[in-house]
Amino acid sequence: MYIQEGGVKLCVVNAPGKEAVLGIFGPGDFLGERCLAGESIRVGTASAIAPTTMLIIERSEMIRVLHQEREFSDHFISYVLSRNIRAEADLVDQLFNSTEKRLARTLLLLARYGAENQSQKIVLKVSQEMLAEMVGTTRGRINLFMTKFRKLGFIKYNGGIYINDSLLSVVLNG
């Protein structure tokens, strides 16, 4: 699947029903690529978090295009490798960083900070509960740090969350 517009949340749920958000995806992102490796069982569930338009690409068509269209194939491989690097960075973040740093990093990633041709600094509507699931903490801790970030001028609320570039200082120095 290729997201053309909107936003999608990818989650996993354990046996007792606890949900973990693996990521929030937006325009230009792919989902479901694990089927290309032969996996027939879905590990996660994707849900739209905003009005979303997706291009559904059949597995056989995707394989054909990857073999025949070098430019697309290079783009897709680069995308998948970037996702893998991001997953490793997320694990390191979870293991070694404070909740405050993890939240700051998550907000910057959601705003696509540093992405090429990306001037957007407003995060899709994301609840504090969803942020808590992504960061691996409680909603109360998220509220505490969101209030702190707002008071320090790192973020603003206005229908969505506006991310100031200065939030990066929390990740680098915090």
trRosetta pair geometry for C-beta under 8 A, 3 or more apart (Angstrom, degrees):
i j d omega theta_ij theta_ji phi_ij phi_ji
1 30 6.7 142 78 -161 53 58
1 31 4.5 -19 64 62 108 92
1 32 4.9 83 7 15 91 127
1 46 7.6 -162 58 79 154 170
1 54 5.0 -2 -173 178 108 127
1 55 6.9 151 -160 76 55 51
1 56 5.7 -22 -105 -106 81 58
1 57 6.9 -175 -84 20 28 80
2 29 7.6 168 -151 90 52 38
2 30 5.6 -26 -98 -101 67 72
2 54 6.5 149 73 -163 44 71
2 55 4.3 -12 59 56 102 104
2 57 6.4 52 -10 -17 103 117
3 6 6.5 -120 -166 66 106 83
3 7 7.7 54 -167 -106 146 25
3 8 6.0 -138 -91 0 135 120
3 25 5.8 159 -10 132 153 105
3 26 6.2 -162 117 159 144 21
3 27 5.6 -126 119 -101 95 31
3 28 6.9 -33 76 31 89 29
3 29 4.9 12 31 58 120 82
3 30 7.6 -148 5 -78 80 24
3 31 7.1 65 -37 -8 100 106
3 52 6.6 -55 -142 -163 98 109
3 53 7.7 110 -165 80 56 53
3 54 5.5 -38 -102 -104 52 85
4 27 6.2 -1 158 -129 23 87
4 53 4.4 -50 67 100 113 100
4 54 6.4 -180 8 -101 86 25
4 55 5.9 89 -42 -24 111 94
5 27 5.3 8 -100 -86 43 113
5 51 7.8 -3 116 109 101 81
5 52 6.7 -174 96 -142 58 46
5 53 4.8 33 44 35 90 102
6 26 7.2 -161 97 -140 36 66
6 27 7.3 112 35 -59 43 81
6 48 6.2 -21 157 -149 136 104
6 49 7.9 150 167 60 90 60
6 50 4.7 -172 -155 89 78 93
6 51 5.4 -124 -103 100 117 44
6 52 2.8 -157 102 -100 157 64
6 53 6.1 138 -3 12 118 57
6 54 7.8 -73 53 -48 125 80
7 24 6.2 -1 -174 -179 111 97
7 25 6.9 155 -156 81 60 47
7 26 5.1 -22 -101 -96 78 79
7 48 7.0 108 82 -161 55 61
7 49 4.7 -52 103 63 107 97
7 50 4.3 62 31 22 99 111
7 52 6.3 -122 39 -85 33 112
7 124 4.4 9 -41 -95 166 172
8 24 7.3 159 81 -159 44 52
8 25 4.8 -19 62 62 95 98
8 26 7.7 -178 21 -75 72 35
8 29 7.7 -143 43 83 112 128
8 31 6.4 -65 102 -47 153 151
8 46 5.1 5 177 -172 122 103
8 47 6.7 152 -157 75 71 32
8 48 5.7 -46 -100 -99 72 47
8 49 6.6 159 -112 6 16 88
8 52 6.1 80 -60 -125 87 161
8 54 7.7 48 -55 -75 137 128
9 21 5.9 -58 -169 -136 105 107
9 23 7.7 178 -151 95 49 42
9 24 5.6 -22 -101 -105 68 73
9 25 7.9 -179 -80 19 21 76
9 46 7.1 156 78 -152 44 53
9 47 5.1 -19 58 62 95 88
9 48 7.9 78 15 169 79 3
9 49 4.9 81 -26 -45 104 121
9 130 6.9 -88 -120 -148 144 128
10 21 7.2 104 74 -165 53 63
10 22 4.6 -56 104 63 100 106
10 23 5.0 10 45 56 112 80
10 24 7.7 -161 16 -79 77 26
10 25 6.5 50 -20 -10 109 114
10 31 6.7 -173 -81 -128 124 119
10 44 4.9 40 179 146 90 146
10 45 7.4 162 -152 78 52 37
10 46 5.2 -21 -97 -96 73 76
11 19 5.2 -6 -173 -169 130 104
11 20 6.5 152 -155 77 75 43
11 21 5.4 -42 -96 -101 84 52
11 22 6.4 177 -101 4 25 85
11 44 5.9 154 77 -161 31 95
11 45 5.4 -25 64 60 87 86
11 46 8.0 159 19 -87 69 29
11 47 7.0 -2 10 9 114 110
11 133 7.7 -14 -119 153 108 143
12 19 7.4 158 82 -151 39 57
12 20 5.4 -12 59 58 86 96
12 22 6.2 67 -9 -41 96 114
12 43 6.1 -26 -105 148 117 82
12 44 4.8 -72 -69 -101 78 80
12 45 7.5 142 -92 12 36 77
13 17 6.1 -13 -177 -146 112 38
13 18 6.9 160 -153 77 64 36
13 19 5.0 -27 -97 -96 84 71
13 20 7.7 175 -85 18 36 68
13 45 7.3 4 -7 10 105 122
14 17 7.2 -53 72 14 66 15
14 18 5.1 1 38 53 107 89
14 20 7.8 53 -24 -7 95 106
19 133 6.0 -19 106 -137 89 138
20 133 5.9 177 -136 -179 37 92
20 136 7.8 16 -134 -90 104 81
21 24 7.2 9 171 -50 124 80
21 130 6.0 70 -53 -167 157 77
21 133 4.3 92 -2 114 102 112
21 134 4.4 -46 78 -74 121 77
22 44 5.8 -65 10 -109 142 150
23 134 7.8 94 -96 -127 30 109
24 49 6.9 -41 -138 25 104 151
24 110 5.7 27 64 -118 136 94
24 124 6.9 -161 172 47 135 125
24 126 6.8 -53 -86 -96 160 128
24 130 8.0 71 -71 157 122 127
24 134 7.5 -33 -22 -94 101 143
25 29 3.9 -139 -169 100 107 158
25 31 6.2 170 61 -62 169 108
25 46 7.9 -33 35 -137 127 114
26 29 5.9 94 56 -1 40 121
26 112 7.4 -85 47 -52 138 127
26 124 7.0 179 -89 -34 118 130
29 79 7.8 160 -135 -166 51 125
30 33 5.5 58 130 -49 122 115
30 76 7.1 51 -35 -136 159 87
30 79 6.0 88 13 134 119 144
30 80 7.7 -39 64 -71 136 78
31 46 5.4 63 176 -88 155 154
31 54 8.0 -42 37 -141 117 135
32 35 5.8 -4 166 1 84 113
32 46 7.7 -68 -51 -15 91 144
33 36 5.5 -30 -176 12 66 118
33 37 7.9 58 138 -11 71 95
33 80 6.1 -146 142 -101 161 112
34 37 5.7 -54 -166 34 53 109
34 39 4.5 -32 149 50 101 135
34 42 8.0 132 69 -119 131 55
34 43 7.3 26 45 10 175 109
35 38 7.6 87 -176 -51 41 6
35 39 6.1 -100 -95 66 37 75
35 40 7.4 68 -126 -96 81 41
35 59 5.3 -100 129 -99 123 120
36 59 6.8 -177 -85 -146 62 91
36 62 6.5 -95 -88 112 113 130
36 63 6.9 162 -133 -76 94 86
36 66 7.9 83 -144 -22 138 161
39 43 7.9 -26 163 -25 144 100
42 45 7.2 82 140 -77 128 57
48 51 7.3 30 169 -121 133 15
48 52 4.2 -144 -128 12 116 130
49 52 7.9 69 39 -46 49 124
49 124 6.1 98 106 135 116 136
49 125 7.1 -158 154 74 100 80
49 126 7.4 25 165 -93 148 70
49 130 7.9 74 -125 -124 142 165
50 124 5.4 -107 -35 -154 136 125
50 125 6.9 131 -80 33 102 95
57 61 5.5 -128 -175 86 82 115
57 62 4.8 96 132 -65 121 100
57 65 7.8 -60 -167 17 135 142
58 61 4.4 84 62 9 89 107
58 62 6.9 -160 89 -10 43 86
59 62 5.8 -57 -148 35 29 111
59 63 6.4 28 156 -18 65 106
60 63 5.8 -53 -149 36 31 111
60 64 6.4 35 151 -21 64 106
61 64 5.5 -52 -148 35 33 114
61 65 6.3 30 155 -17 66 106
62 65 5.9 -55 -145 38 30 108
62 66 6.2 32 154 -21 64 108
63 66 5.7 -54 -146 36 29 113
63 67 6.5 24 156 -15 63 108
64 67 6.0 -66 -155 39 28 107
64 68 6.0 -4 161 3 67 119
65 68 6.1 -71 -133 51 27 94
65 69 5.0 -19 -174 21 73 120
65 72 5.8 -48 158 100 105 148
65 73 7.5 -179 131 -63 69 81
66 69 7.3 -45 -90 51 14 82
66 72 7.2 -111 -96 107 46 100
66 73 4.7 104 -156 -106 60 96
66 76 6.4 -80 -107 61 99 152
67 73 7.5 114 -50 -84 14 137
69 72 4.0 25 115 28 121 116
69 73 6.0 155 89 -22 65 89
70 73 5.4 -58 -142 39 30 115
70 74 6.2 32 159 -21 67 104
71 74 5.9 -52 -149 33 28 110
71 75 6.6 28 151 -17 61 107
72 75 5.5 -56 -150 37 34 113
72 76 6.1 31 155 -19 69 107
73 76 5.8 -54 -144 38 29 109
73 77 6.3 27 158 -17 64 107
74 77 6.0 -55 -144 38 28 109
74 78 6.3 30 155 -19 62 109
75 78 5.8 -59 -151 37 27 113
75 79 6.4 30 151 -22 64 107
76 79 5.5 -52 -149 34 32 114
76 80 6.4 29 155 -16 66 104
77 80 5.8 -53 -145 38 32 108
77 81 6.3 31 155 -17 65 108
78 81 5.9 -57 -146 39 28 110
78 82 6.3 31 154 -21 64 107
79 82 5.7 -57 -150 35 29 112
79 83 6.5 30 152 -19 64 104
80 83 5.6 -51 -150 34 33 113
80 84 6.5 36 151 -20 64 104
81 84 5.5 -52 -150 34 34 114
81 85 6.4 35 152 -18 66 103
82 85 5.7 -52 -148 37 33 111
82 86 6.3 35 151 -20 65 106
83 86 5.5 -54 -148 37 32 114
83 87 6.4 36 152 -23 65 102
84 87 5.7 -50 -149 31 32 112
84 88 6.7 31 152 -15 63 102
85 88 5.8 -54 -153 36 33 111
85 89 6.4 32 150 -18 66 107
86 89 5.6 -55 -146 39 33 112
86 90 6.3 40 152 -25 66 103
86 109 7.7 118 -151 -140 119 133
87 90 5.5 -48 -148 31 32 116
87 91 6.7 34 152 -20 62 102
88 91 5.7 -52 -153 32 34 112
88 92 6.6 32 151 -15 66 104
89 92 5.7 -53 -148 39 35 111
89 93 6.1 42 151 -24 65 106
90 93 5.5 -53 -147 35 30 117
90 94 6.3 31 154 -20 64 105
91 94 5.8 -54 -148 35 30 111
91 95 6.3 23 156 -15 64 111
92 95 5.9 -62 -146 41 29 108
92 96 5.9 -20 173 19 67 117
92 97 7.9 63 129 -14 67 103
93 96 7.0 -84 -133 52 16 81
93 97 5.0 -32 -161 22 61 130
93 101 7.4 -149 -156 119 91 102
93 102 5.5 123 159 -111 106 86
93 105 5.9 -126 -137 80 143 162
94 97 7.5 -17 -54 41 11 89
94 102 6.9 72 -91 -116 51 134
94 136 5.8 74 -133 4 103 157
97 101 4.1 -107 179 88 117 129
97 102 5.3 146 100 -56 115 82
97 105 7.4 48 116 -5 166 139
98 101 4.8 95 55 9 80 100
98 102 6.9 -144 95 -5 41 88
98 174 6.9 -119 50 135 125 110
99 102 5.6 -57 -145 38 31 112
99 103 6.3 32 157 -20 66 105
99 135 6.3 73 -153 157 76 124
99 136 7.9 -133 -112 79 84 78
99 137 4.8 63 -131 -71 123 155
99 141 5.4 -46 161 160 155 135
99 145 6.8 -153 123 -40 98 147
100 103 6.0 -55 -150 34 27 109
100 104 6.5 26 153 -17 62 107
100 145 5.2 -175 -114 -121 74 132
100 148 7.7 -38 -128 76 114 146
100 170 6.4 -116 148 -176 97 119
100 174 5.7 -141 111 177 114 141
101 104 5.7 -55 -147 37 32 111
101 105 6.2 31 155 -17 66 107
101 170 6.3 -171 -107 145 57 88
101 171 5.8 108 -155 -115 84 53
101 174 4.9 179 -81 88 91 130
102 105 5.8 -55 -147 39 30 110
102 106 6.2 33 154 -22 64 108
102 135 4.7 122 122 -151 115 91
102 136 7.0 -57 154 39 160 97
102 137 7.6 139 78 -17 135 120
103 106 5.6 -55 -146 36 31 113
103 107 6.4 30 157 -18 65 105
103 131 6.7 50 -133 171 93 116
103 135 5.2 2 -78 -107 71 147
103 137 7.8 -54 -59 32 105 137
103 142 6.4 161 -112 -124 133 73
103 145 5.0 112 62 108 162 149
103 146 7.5 -114 172 -60 142 72
103 149 7.8 -131 120 -40 121 140
104 107 5.9 -56 -150 36 29 110
104 108 6.4 27 154 -16 64 108
104 145 8.0 -108 -46 166 79 128
104 149 7.3 170 -93 -98 87 130
104 154 7.6 -52 -122 168 102 149
104 167 5.4 -174 -154 171 96 96
104 168 7.7 149 162 -102 116 21
104 170 3.8 -160 -97 92 165 128
104 171 5.0 -152 110 -54 121 83
104 174 6.7 145 13 -7 154 156
105 108 5.8 -57 -149 39 31 111
105 109 6.2 30 154 -18 66 107
105 171 5.1 107 -73 -107 83 122
106 109 5.8 -56 -147 38 29 110
106 110 6.3 30 155 -20 65 107
106 131 6.5 132 117 -149 143 85
106 134 5.3 122 -144 122 141 125
106 135 5.6 -93 -20 -77 154 89
107 110 5.7 -54 -145 36 30 112
107 111 6.4 21 156 -10 64 109
107 123 6.5 -84 -151 -55 72 146
107 131 7.9 14 -69 -130 84 123
107 149 7.8 111 5 -166 170 168
107 155 6.8 -70 -175 -84 153 132
107 161 6.8 -91 -144 125 110 141
107 163 5.6 163 152 -106 103 125
107 167 6.3 -79 93 162 125 156
108 111 5.9 -62 -147 44 30 105
108 113 4.0 -45 -173 14 87 142
108 114 7.8 36 167 1 108 102
108 163 6.5 159 -95 -179 51 148
108 167 6.0 -170 -68 102 99 119
108 168 6.4 90 -103 -84 145 73
108 171 6.7 -48 1 -32 151 145
109 112 7.3 29 -179 -81 36 34
109 113 7.0 -64 -69 28 27 93
110 123 4.4 34 125 -126 120 114
110 124 7.2 -115 179 28 108 81
110 126 6.5 -53 -157 -20 156 157
110 163 7.9 148 77 -44 90 146
111 120 6.5 -157 -170 118 70 80
111 121 5.1 25 -170 -149 128 46
111 122 7.0 119 -123 35 96 11
111 123 5.3 -71 -70 -67 78 82
111 161 7.9 -102 -70 97 110 96
111 163 4.1 -94 -55 30 163 147
112 115 4.1 -38 170 6 99 136
112 118 4.5 -96 122 174 122 154
112 120 6.1 47 49 71 117 105
113 118 7.9 -142 -100 104 11 125
113 121 7.6 55 -87 -117 80 79
113 163 6.9 -96 -66 120 112 141
113 165 7.3 140 -138 -118 116 70
113 168 7.0 178 170 -74 152 105
114 118 7.7 12 76 63 25 121
115 118 3.7 36 80 10 102 147
121 162 5.9 47 114 -162 99 68
121 163 4.7 -134 180 59 87 81
121 164 7.4 68 171 -79 141 25
121 165 7.6 -74 -119 -53 137 71
122 160 4.5 74 178 97 104 138
122 161 6.8 149 -155 73 60 44
122 162 5.4 -28 -96 -95 79 62
122 163 7.3 -176 -86 8 26 81
123 126 5.6 -51 141 9 120 119
123 160 5.7 -179 69 172 57 104
123 161 4.4 -4 40 58 112 102
123 163 6.4 78 -31 -31 99 113
124 160 6.6 -82 -149 -133 12 122
125 159 7.5 -71 -83 158 101 64
125 160 5.8 -101 -72 -105 61 78
126 130 5.1 -116 -171 81 83 129
126 131 5.9 96 138 -55 113 90
126 161 7.0 -51 43 5 98 126
127 130 4.6 100 56 5 81 98
127 131 7.0 -141 99 -2 46 85
128 131 5.4 -50 -147 38 38 115
128 132 6.3 46 150 -26 66 101
128 139 5.0 89 124 -153 105 90
128 142 4.6 158 -167 106 93 131
128 143 5.7 34 -158 -66 155 78
128 146 6.7 -92 -108 -14 111 153
129 132 5.6 -51 -152 31 31 115
129 133 6.7 31 150 -18 62 102
129 139 5.2 -19 -90 -92 60 122
130 133 5.6 -51 -152 34 36 113
130 134 6.5 33 151 -17 66 106
131 134 5.6 -58 -148 39 33 110
131 135 5.9 19 159 -10 70 113
131 142 4.9 126 98 -142 117 143
131 146 7.8 88 92 -63 166 123
132 135 6.1 -61 -136 45 26 102
132 136 7.9 -151 171 22 53 7
132 137 5.5 -104 -148 79 76 66
132 138 5.8 -23 -148 165 131 15
132 139 4.6 -74 -44 -74 152 56
132 141 7.2 117 -117 58 98 92
132 142 4.8 -103 -70 -26 84 135
133 136 7.8 29 -178 -71 24 39
135 142 6.7 151 34 -87 145 102
137 141 4.4 -74 151 68 129 141
137 142 6.5 151 88 -47 111 82
138 141 4.9 100 59 5 80 98
138 142 7.2 -140 101 -3 47 86
139 142 5.4 -53 -151 36 38 115
139 143 6.3 42 150 -23 69 103
140 143 5.7 -51 -149 33 31 113
140 144 6.5 36 151 -22 63 104
141 144 5.5 -49 -150 32 34 117
141 145 6.5 21 157 -8 66 106
142 145 6.2 -65 -149 44 29 100
142 146 5.9 30 155 -21 68 111
143 146 5.8 -54 -138 38 27 111
143 147 6.3 30 159 -20 63 106
144 147 6.1 -61 -156 34 24 109
144 148 6.5 21 150 -16 62 108
145 148 5.3 -50 -145 38 38 115
145 149 6.1 41 154 -21 69 103
146 149 5.7 -51 -144 37 31 111
146 150 6.3 33 153 -21 63 106
146 155 7.0 -62 -155 68 72 146
147 150 5.7 -54 -148 36 29 112
147 151 6.4 29 154 -18 64 107
148 151 5.9 -57 -148 38 29 110
148 152 6.3 18 157 -10 65 112
149 152 5.9 -64 -146 45 28 106
149 154 4.1 -79 -167 66 84 120
149 155 4.6 36 130 14 115 109
149 167 6.6 28 -152 -115 118 104
149 170 7.5 -41 -104 -48 101 155
150 153 7.8 45 178 -68 30 21
150 154 7.4 -80 -64 53 23 76
150 155 5.5 -57 -81 76 64 87
150 156 6.8 106 -133 -101 85 37
150 157 6.9 -16 -110 -14 130 95
153 164 6.2 -4 144 17 74 166
153 166 6.8 17 106 68 94 145
154 163 7.6 -15 156 -153 74 61
154 164 5.3 -141 -159 52 35 109
154 166 5.6 -122 -110 91 71 93
154 167 4.1 102 -171 -85 109 81
154 169 8.0 -126 -105 45 116 99
154 170 6.8 27 -124 -24 157 125
155 161 5.6 -17 -168 -174 121 98
155 162 6.4 148 -163 77 61 59
155 163 5.8 -21 -107 -105 86 51
155 164 6.5 -138 -73 8 34 88
155 167 6.5 51 -52 -78 84 130
156 161 7.5 151 75 -161 44 51
156 162 4.2 -6 56 53 95 114
156 164 7.5 81 -11 -37 90 101
157 160 7.8 -164 -151 92 54 24
157 161 6.2 -28 -102 -104 62 64
157 162 7.7 -149 -71 16 15 83
158 162 6.1 19 26 -20 109 115
163 167 5.7 -65 -168 10 90 147
164 167 5.8 127 71 -23 70 90
165 168 6.0 -17 173 -2 63 114
166 169 5.7 -18 180 1 65 116
167 170 5.8 -35 -175 17 58 114
167 171 7.5 52 136 -11 71 99
168 171 5.6 -56 -160 37 48 110
168 172 6.0 34 150 -12 78 112
169 172 5.8 -61 -138 47 33 105
169 173 5.4 -13 177 20 73 116
169 174 7.4 108 127 -40 60 86
170 173 7.0 -66 -117 56 15 79
170 174 4.2 30 -172 -46 58 133
171 174 6.5 8 -60 19 13 115
